[in-house]
Amino acid sequence: MISFLLVMLTATANATTFHGDGQRTGNFTAVDGKDLIWMQKLTSNFIESPIVATNSFVYVMTVPSMSPNNGELGIFKLYASNGTEVANLTGVFYGRTAPAISDGVVFVHAVNISNEQQSWLYALDENELSVRWAVVVNEYIDGWWHVDSHPLVYNNTVYILASTTGTLYAVDFEGNKRVVWDGDVVSYYTSPSAYNGKIFFAGNESGQHEFVVINESTGNVLWKYPVDGAIVGGIAIGEGFAFFTTTDSSGECKLYAVNLTDPENLSWNVALPGRNGVWRITPAVGNGYVVVGTKGDQGWTLDNNDSVLCYRVSDHELVWEFDRNDGLNGDVGGSPIIAGDYVFFTTNTEHGTLYAVYLENGSLAWSYDLKQWCMSSPFVWGGKLFVGADNGNVYAFGNFSLMWEGSVTLAPENVTISLKDGSQKEISGISALYALINASELGSFDVVVNSSTYGVYVESINGIASEGWCGWMYWVNYPEEDMPQVGADSYLLKDNDTLIWYYGCWPQTPADSEYVIKININILKPVEIKSLTVSDGERGGNATAWVNVSATTTDWYVVVVSGVSSEGEAIAGISTFRLNAGEELRVPVLIHIPQLAGTGRYNLYAGVYRFSEYPGNPIHIYGPVSCEVS
């Protein structure tokens, strides 16, 4: 019986609510891809709610930024495949809780825009996001940030916790509300969970905080488990335990694991680092582990107590800790999740980052700089990972349908390509078109380039040909930059650009394409300094510098050697020369030292320019080397 229970507790239900299921396990199916598939700008306000995705759609809530625009406050529905907006409902409510979707209805716990001192439970039509009904949850809230309790849908009933009164409500799908439990004030960050005919939630009776379990059908209390401090996050049910975090009046934090079959004898808890450091965090449970994030003692400033910790459920031993020494750059912003072999989480700092670490040992697999504060918890659906950020963006990560991926090295010089009709055309060697041709040679796929009255274009790749409004398109640094509006032969790439060629029907994006070629761009410098040596010199005389340079582009160049002493006095010299592509030259530069120049050590640098661009746009700077002036 116990083994059967454990199997059931680790199973992941339909992912239609915060942390993936009614058990709040945060345990999702594997997602291995780290490509940014799409990015959608929804609002000038913040996205701090966890994302929820189901039935090919993504649902996300917004909250006010420092300069709110109420027209963008509400809930949005997007296609999971490409981020295109399907519907929205704005101007009615806003919040940072996750929706719960069931039987064609979207349930949302949010702040009522008409009365921002109240929170309501809204039932929306899943297709149009129109309001079916709404009921009050909290009669009074002290700020919208006090609405963080996610609704729970279980057996055609919505359970929602009113933090200001400690009341657990049950609401049927017609909007009829009844009280299931009435206690004292609880944390507004905690949410109920459900499993096996039971509802699990945070309770408070006359200051004694406790973990409460009730019978779902009768509402009777089955048992209660007293804890030190308030439960300050969601309750994750898995591996035979209920996992949650607490903070007591002194700020001390704990992770509790309450055994569901023998809570008195088999439960355990561990102290967590930092003070007041686990608010809003729900543990993730799966594969024999429980993972929890913390924030440190210094507010938004990174310190040694910012961390993600993984414990083994069987013996509650700490398996690994990911902190600043491993690359963590701030407070853990949202609740971590487990997806296959990975743990995903975000940081809430100016350069909020999405991290993927290995579940087994906590080592970093990959990360992505969101360049924005992030309190949103990740969510996995349909082979993609979704997350929101305070810049109003929703991000989707996964795998492109790649025909080929690799790096090409290009030189800034003109090259000649062959067209379909046998003619030739000269284009730039750092153009998006030539990068594709270069990649085709590395990847052994065919590229046919044709011409029309509008210019040259890619007619086919590997036999997949343009037809009507469908054809081969390109995008540079997708999706963070706009699609280029010039021909691929005219677009000049930069070093470290990412070039994507994809087949689609206008206005499709790479997210919708079955054929994607991803090219990482390395640009050779037209001229590069290999070494620099400088002789010592005397006042009123000269020092001689020798600059070894090599070129990838035939042109006239200027090299300048200059620098300053510790007293800020400067000396300099200049030479002009011509180099052919592939040549290397040792260029002498005579550096005049004025009679009144200060003595001592000068730190000198060499810079090389195109003659036509001098003194602007230095191509390469090398140094420093020292020159002793006597």
Secondary structure, 3 states (H helix, E strand, C coil): CHHHHHHHHHCCCCCCCHHHCCCCCCEECCCCCCEEEEEEECCCCECCCCCEEECCEEEEECECCCCCCHHHCEEEEEECCCCCEEEEEECCEECCCCCEEECCEEEEEEEECCEEEEEEEEEEECCCCCEEEEEEEECCCCCHHHCCCCCEEECCEEEEEECCCCEEEEEECCCCEEEEEECCCCCCCCCCEEECCEEEEEEEECCEEEEEEEECCCCCEEEEEECCCEECCCCEEECCEEEEEEECCCCEEEEEEEECCCHHHHCEEEEEEEECCCCCCCCEEECCEEEEEECCCCCCCCCCCCEEEEEECCCCCEEEEEEHHHCCCCCECCCCEEECCEEEEEECCCCCEEEEEECCCCCEEEEEECCCCCCCCCEEECCEEEEECCCCEEEEEECCCEEEEEEEEECCCEEEEECCCCCEEEEECCEHHHHHHHHHHHHCCCEEEEEECCEEEEEEECCEECECCEEEEEEECCCCCCCCCCCCCCCECCCCCEEEEEEEECCCCHHHCCCEEEEEEEECCCEEEEEEEECCECCCCEEEEEEEEEECCCEEEEEEEEEEECCCCEEEEEEEEEECCCCEEEEEEEEECCCCCCCEEEEEEEEEEECCCCCCCCCEEEEEEEEEEC
